[in-house]
């Protein structure tokens, strides 16, 4: 049964675990209606159920960001159920360079093997990276958010309110770009994601739709590894801040620890 609500509605991609789940939980605690998404609908349902048990407003929907069908299905679901979309956090991401992410959805059919788990600096680097790894990484980390913005930002512009947060990385900063970390596919995808942020921020200018990139920092996740110094709560801090910006807040920027950083 569909219904409309007055509270803000937030979609967080890749929110079945890690930073995405932390962001979704914190937004729900701020009285947002959150939509938990994951390529694994069983996982998404389980996570949303746990949030509901805590008295938080959460629902789930399957979303593989490389699937147009999934994205359009999510759009219909959110509009039918809530009649609005206010916040989009493009968090879903992979790092195939070091073998730190699972291959899911359509990528599994195209890309049969990823490197064994390595540490930073132990990858093949830009001379040796397999172009299939680059293509797969770009499809999830860059083209997924681009398509999500194409579908959801116009709805925000129509309503006169929207907040979009693209979860990027300082590894995508051009001013300090090197090959030392040996994750070229990941770096390229985050640099391109920052370009997506800039273009959509310009296209939505003047409509109270604020679109920004964020570097959450090196965090203990499947990608960051267990040795990362930062907790999920620390990583989520700036993301949640950008997702809840007041009117006339910054747009088209790149932030870390709530401070602007260079591209």
Secondary structure, DSSP 8 states (H G I E B T S, - for coil): -----SS-EEEETTTTSHHHHHHHHHHHHTT-EEEEEES-HHHHHHHHHHHHHTT--EEEEE--TT-HHHHHHHHHHHHHHHS---EEEE-----GGGT-S---THHHHH---------TT-S-HHHH--HHHHHHHHIIIIIHHHHHHHHHHHHHHHHT-EEEEEEE-GGG-GGG--STT--HHHHHHHHHHHHHHHHHHHHTTTTTEEEEEEE--SBSSTTT-TT-SB-HHHHHHHHHHHHT--TT---S-EEETTEE---
